[in-house]
Amino acid sequence: MSFSGEVKQELCRIRSKKCCKKAELAGIMAFCGIVSGADFVLKTENELVAQRIQELFGTLFAAALPVQKTKRGTKGEIYTIRLTQQENQRMVLTQLGLYRNGMVKFSIDPFLIQDDCCARAYLRGAFLGGGSVNSPQRSYHFEIETHYFGLSRDLSRLFFDLDFEVKTVMRKGSYVTYIKDSEKIGDVLALMGATSSMMELYNAKIEKEVKNTVNRRVNCETANLTKTANAAVVQIQSIRRLVAKKGADAIPEHLRELAELRLAFPEASLAELGAMLSPPISKSGVNHRLRKLMELAEIL
């Protein structure tokens, strides 16, 4: 199951007050509903969401709505619920704020979201109806999609009222309201009631940050080792060239011991070479003497 599916599964298990049930159902119907002829049709790819619609509708309106399941090739199934005239469609849509002035209107009724709990419930329904969230193992992206500009505008206002900054773009004829910040996505999941999913997101974020830190350190250490090894090769070549041309006795006495140690211990660091000298000297002292040796080789 995808991370979106896990979030929706968690949200569908939430039990809430009657006012919140109405707000949640309104959110679902607004974001996955369309008008088709005389019917108001709800379509979802998630079986649990279809069952949630049935549950909420049965609780609020004491009516059973059948679900029609159709295959979508290799892309899974589509679950369709039809609200017909026989089910007193106008009365239901009016109570959910989707029917005003003699027509179906896809917008958010402010009376349904007056209380904070109902505002959160509506957002939960909007996500169940038209939302998705990427797996935190891949990238951070939360979105809710709708075909209706007015509904998209109302959703942005709802997010603003809940202290969230969102952005909206057009994508393939739809309005997509999205968040890309990981912490804000976690806060939205918690606000909707998906606390377990929020923890999964934060755990994944921590794991990624730890891996990135380890990778940076490993890359840094590898780069330092490579730099040290390359420098050692140049130093050894210079010393060998100097010895071949002038002989070891031609090397000044205070440099000769270091030259011998560098040839004997090609993988040793500057600090290690300094500790082997008698008397020992610092890393910077070793570096200075090696530069002198390389200058002598260059002169040749």
C-alpha positions in Angstrom: 0.0 0.0 0.0 1.2 3.5 -0.8 1.9 6.1 1.9 -1.2 8.0 0.7 -3.2 4.8 1.1 -1.8 4.3 4.6 -2.8 7.9 5.5 -6.3 7.5 4.2 -6.7 4.2 5.9 -5.8 5.9 9.2 -8.1 8.8 8.6 -11.0 6.4 7.8 -10.7 4.9 11.2 -11.3 8.2 13.0 -14.5 8.5 15.1 -16.0 12.0 15.4 -18.9 14.1 16.5 -22.0 14.6 14.3 -21.0 18.1 13.3 -17.6 16.9 12.2 -19.1 14.0 10.3 -21.1 16.5 8.3 -18.0 18.6 7.6 -16.0 15.6 6.6 -18.6 14.2 4.3 -19.0 17.7 2.7 -15.2 17.7 2.1 -15.2 14.3 0.5 -18.2 15.0 -1.7 -16.9 18.4 -2.9 -13.5 17.0 -3.8 -14.5 13.7 -5.5 -18.0 14.6 -6.7 -19.3 15.7 -10.1 -22.7 16.4 -11.5 -23.7 13.9 -14.2 -27.1 14.6 -15.6 -29.6 14.5 -12.8 -27.2 12.6 -10.5 -24.5 13.7 -8.2 -21.7 11.1 -8.7 -18.8 10.3 -6.3 -15.8 8.5 -7.7 -12.7 7.3 -5.8 -9.9 4.8 -6.3 -9.8 3.9 -2.7 -12.2 1.3 -1.4 -11.9 2.5 2.2 -12.9 6.0 1.2 -16.0 4.5 -0.6 -16.8 2.7 2.6 -16.3 5.9 4.6 -18.8 7.7 2.4 -21.3 5.0 3.0 -20.7 5.1 6.7 -21.0 8.8 7.0 -24.0 9.0 4.7 -25.8 6.2 6.7 -25.1 8.0 10.0 -26.2 11.5 8.9 -29.1 10.6 6.5 -30.1 7.1 7.5 -29.8 5.9 3.9 -27.7 3.1 2.3 -25.9 4.0 -0.9 -24.7 1.2 -3.1 -21.1 1.2 -4.4 -20.4 0.2 -8.0 -16.9 -1.2 -8.6 -15.4 -1.1 -12.1 -11.9 -2.2 -13.2 -9.6 0.4 -14.7 -7.4 -1.9 -16.8 -4.1 -2.4 -15.0 -4.5 0.7 -12.8 -6.8 -0.9 -10.2 -10.5 -0.2 -9.6 -12.8 2.8 -9.5 -15.6 2.9 -6.8 -18.6 4.9 -7.9 -21.5 6.1 -5.7 -24.5 7.8 -7.2 -26.8 10.2 -5.3 -30.0 10.3 -7.3 -33.2 12.3 -7.1 -34.8 9.3 -5.2 -32.4 9.8 -2.3 -33.6 13.4 -1.9 -30.4 14.7 -3.5 -31.3 18.4 -3.1 -31.9 18.1 0.7 -28.6 16.3 1.2 -26.5 18.7 -0.9 -28.1 21.7 0.8 -27.2 20.4 4.3 -23.6 19.8 3.1 -23.4 23.4 1.7 -23.2 22.1 -1.9 -26.5 23.4 -3.2 -27.4 27.1 -3.1 -29.5 29.5 -5.1 -31.1 26.6 -7.0 -27.9 25.0 -8.2 -25.0 22.7 -7.2 -22.1 24.9 -6.1 -18.6 23.4 -5.4 -17.4 25.6 -2.6 -16.9 25.4 1.2 -19.9 26.5 3.3 -18.4 28.7 6.1 -21.2 27.5 8.5 -19.9 24.0 8.3 -16.4 24.9 9.5 -17.1 27.5 12.2 -15.6 25.3 14.9 -11.9 24.2 14.7 -12.8 20.5 15.0 -15.1 20.9 12.0 -12.5 22.8 10.0 -10.1 19.9 10.6 -12.7 17.4 9.7 -13.5 19.2 6.4 -9.8 19.2 5.6 -9.7 15.5 6.3 -12.6 14.9 3.9 -11.0 17.1 1.2 -7.9 14.9 1.4 -9.9 11.7 1.3 -11.7 13.0 -1.7 -9.0 14.5 -3.7 -5.6 14.4 -1.9 -2.4 12.5 -2.0 1.0 12.6 -0.2 4.3 11.3 -1.4 6.2 8.6 0.6 8.7 10.5 2.8 11.3 8.0 1.6 11.2 9.6 -1.8 10.2 13.3 -1.5 8.0 15.7 0.5 4.9 16.6 -1.3 1.3 16.9 -0.1 -1.5 18.0 -2.4 -5.3 18.3 -2.8 -6.7 18.5 -6.3 -10.0 19.9 -7.7 -11.5 20.9 -11.0 -13.2 23.9 -9.5 -11.5 27.3 -9.1 -13.9 28.5 -6.4 -13.4 25.3 -4.3 -9.6 25.6 -4.7 -9.7 29.2 -3.5 -11.9 28.3 -0.5 -9.4 25.5 0.4 -6.5 27.9 0.3 -8.4 30.2 2.7 -9.2 27.2 5.0 -5.5 26.4 5.1 -4.7 30.0 5.8 -7.2 30.1 8.7 -5.5 27.0 10.1 -2.1 28.8 9.9 -0.7 27.0 6.9 0.9 28.6 3.9 0.1 26.7 0.7 0.6 27.2 -3.1 -1.8 26.5 -5.9 -0.9 25.6 -9.5 -2.9 24.5 -12.6 -2.1 20.9 -13.7 -3.9 19.2 -16.6 -7.0 21.3 -16.2 -7.1 20.9 -12.4 -6.3 23.2 -9.5 -3.7 21.7 -7.2 -3.1 23.1 -3.7 0.2 21.8 -2.4 2.8 21.8 0.4 6.4 20.7 0.0 7.9 21.5 3.5 8.3 18.3 5.5 7.5 19.8 8.9 4.3 21.5 7.5 3.2 18.2 5.9 3.7 16.5 9.2 1.6 19.2 11.0 -1.2 18.8 8.4 -1.2 15.1 8.9 -1.5 15.5 12.6 -4.2 18.2 12.2 -6.3 15.8 10.1 -5.8 13.1 12.7 -3.2 10.9 11.0 -0.7 11.0 13.9 0.8 7.6 13.1 1.5 8.7 9.5 3.0 11.9 10.9 5.4 9.9 13.0 6.3 7.7 10.1 7.1 10.8 8.1 9.3 12.3 10.8 11.1 9.0 11.4 11.9 8.8 7.7 13.1 12.4 7.7 15.4 11.7 10.6 16.7 8.6 8.9 17.4 10.5 5.7 19.2 13.3 7.6 21.4 10.8 9.4 22.3 9.0 6.1 23.1 12.4 4.5 25.3 13.4 7.4 27.1 10.1 7.3 27.6 10.3 3.6 28.9 13.9 3.9 31.5 12.7 6.5 32.5 9.7 4.5 32.9 11.8 1.3 34.9 14.4 3.3 37.2 11.7 4.8 37.6 10.0 1.4 38.6 13.3 -0.1 41.1 14.0 2.6 42.6 10.5 2.3 42.9 10.9 -1.5 44.5 14.3 -1.0 47.0 12.9 1.5 47.8 9.9 -0.7 48.4 12.1 -3.8 50.6 14.4 -1.8 52.6 11.4 -0.4 53.2 10.1 -4.0 54.6 13.5 -5.1 56.8 13.7 -2.0 58.2 10.1 -2.5 58.9 10.8 -6.2 60.7 14.0 -5.3 62.8 12.3 -2.7 63.7 9.4 -5.0 64.7 11.8 -7.7 66.9 13.7 -5.3 68.6 10.5 -4.0 69.1 9.2 -7.6 70.7 12.5 -8.7 72.8 13.4 -5.6 72.7 10.5 -3.3 71.3 10.3 0.2 74.3 12.0 1.7 73.6 15.1 -0.3 70.4 15.7 1.6 70.9 18.0 4.5 71.1 16.2 7.8 67.9 17.8 9.4 65.9 16.6 6.3 67.5 13.2 5.8 65.7 11.3 8.6 62.3 12.6 7.4 63.1 11.6 3.8 64.0 8.1 5.0 60.8 7.8 7.0 58.6 9.0 4.1 60.2 6.3 1.8 59.7 3.7 4.5 56.2 4.6 5.4 54.4 5.9 2.3 50.9 5.7 3.8 51.8 7.6 7.1 50.2 10.9 7.7 52.2 14.1 8.5 51.4 13.8 12.2 52.5 10.1 12.2 55.8 11.0 10.5 56.4 13.8 13.0 55.9 11.4 15.9 58.5 9.1 14.5 61.3 11.7 14.2 63.9 12.1 16.9 63.1 14.5 18.5 59.4 14.5 17.4 58.1 17.6 15.6 54.7 19.0 14.8 52.6 18.3 11.7 53.3 21.8 10.3 57.0 21.2 10.9 56.9 18.0 8.9 55.0 19.8 6.1 57.7 22.5 6.1 60.6 20.0 5.8 58.8 18.0 3.1 58.4 21.2 1.1 62.1 21.9 1.5 62.9 18.4 0.1 60.6 19.0 -2.9 62.2 22.3 -3.5 65.6 20.7 -3.6 64.3 18.1 -6.1 62.8 20.9 -8.2 66.2 22.7 -8.4 67.6 19.5 -9.9 
